[in-house]
C-alpha cells in the first residue's frame, strides 16, 4: 500500500485511469469483434459500414495514449486488407 502522500495521489489517479483504459479497450475489442463476425459471414456491405467506427475508436485510443500510433495503423491496415480480400 502507498505510504507517502504523493504515492497515495498517484494510486488514486491510476485507479481513475484504469477505468478509462478498460472502457477504451472494450470499445476497440467490440468493434473488431463485430468486424470479424461479419467477415466470417462474408457480408461485405455491413463490414464496410463498420470501418469508420473502427477508425474512430483507434484514433481516439492513439489520442489518449492508450495504444501507439503504429499499432493503430497496423490494425487499420489489417482490417482493410481483410475487407479487400473478401469476395
Backbone torsions as a table, in degrees:
resi	resn	phi	psi	omega
1	UNK	NA	150.8	-179.0
2	UNK	-68.2	141.2	-178.7
3	UNK	-107.4	-53.3	-177.0
4	UNK	-75.9	159.8	-177.5
5	UNK	-66.1	-35.3	179.1
6	UNK	-68.4	-34.4	177.3
7	UNK	-69.0	-36.1	177.3
8	UNK	-65.4	-41.8	179.0
9	UNK	-64.8	-42.0	178.7
10	UNK	-63.1	-36.7	178.4
11	UNK	-65.9	-42.3	177.2
12	UNK	-62.2	-42.7	-179.5
13	UNK	-65.1	-39.8	-178.5
14	UNK	-68.1	-32.1	176.5
15	UNK	-65.1	-40.7	178.8
16	UNK	-67.7	-42.9	180.0
17	UNK	-64.2	-34.1	-179.3
18	UNK	-61.0	-41.3	179.2
19	UNK	-61.5	-46.1	-179.9
20	UNK	-66.2	-38.9	179.7
21	UNK	-66.3	-39.5	177.9
22	UNK	-65.8	-37.9	178.0
23	UNK	-63.8	-43.6	179.9
24	UNK	-64.5	-43.1	-179.3
25	UNK	-62.3	-44.7	-178.5
26	UNK	-67.5	-33.2	178.0
27	UNK	-65.6	-42.7	178.6
28	UNK	-64.5	-47.8	-177.8
29	UNK	-62.8	-39.1	-180.0
30	UNK	-64.3	-45.5	179.4
31	UNK	-61.8	-46.4	-178.6
32	UNK	-68.6	-34.7	178.8
33	UNK	-66.7	-43.2	177.7
34	UNK	-62.7	-39.9	178.9
35	UNK	-63.5	-45.5	-179.5
36	UNK	-63.9	-37.0	179.0
37	UNK	-63.4	-41.3	178.0
38	UNK	-68.8	-30.6	178.4
39	UNK	-67.5	-36.6	179.5
40	UNK	-71.4	-30.3	177.3
41	UNK	-85.8	-2.1	176.6
42	UNK	59.5	37.2	176.2
43	UNK	-100.4	92.3	-174.0
44	UNK	-68.8	-36.1	-178.0
45	UNK	-64.3	-44.6	-179.9
46	UNK	-70.5	-36.4	178.4
47	UNK	-65.6	-35.4	178.5
48	UNK	-64.9	-33.8	178.8
49	UNK	-67.1	-25.8	-178.8
50	UNK	-80.8	-17.6	-175.4
51	UNK	-56.8	-47.6	179.5
52	UNK	-60.4	-36.1	178.0
53	UNK	-66.3	-39.6	178.0
54	UNK	-64.6	-45.1	178.8
55	UNK	-60.8	-42.3	-178.5
56	UNK	-63.4	-45.2	-179.1
57	UNK	-65.0	-42.3	-179.6
58	UNK	-67.6	-41.4	178.7
59	UNK	-64.3	-38.3	178.4
60	UNK	-66.9	-36.9	178.6
61	UNK	-66.1	-36.3	177.0
62	UNK	-68.6	-42.7	-178.0
63	UNK	-61.3	-36.8	-179.6
64	UNK	-92.7	11.6	178.4
65	UNK	60.8	31.5	175.3
66	UNK	-80.1	-41.7	174.3
67	UNK	-128.4	163.4	179.1
68	UNK	-81.8	160.0	-176.4
69	UNK	-62.1	-40.6	-179.2
70	UNK	-67.7	-32.5	177.2
71	UNK	-64.6	-44.7	178.5
72	UNK	-63.7	-42.7	179.6
73	UNK	-62.1	-39.8	179.5
74	UNK	-64.8	-43.9	179.7
75	UNK	-65.3	-40.2	177.5
76	UNK	-62.3	-44.8	-178.7
77	UNK	-62.7	-42.3	-178.5
78	UNK	-69.1	-36.0	177.7
79	UNK	-67.3	-41.3	178.8
80	UNK	-67.6	-38.0	178.3
81	UNK	-64.5	-40.1	178.0
82	UNK	-66.0	-38.4	179.2
83	UNK	-67.0	-40.5	179.6
84	UNK	-70.3	-29.9	179.3
85	UNK	-71.3	-26.0	-179.5
86	UNK	-67.9	134.5	-177.0
87	UNK	-85.7	NA	NA
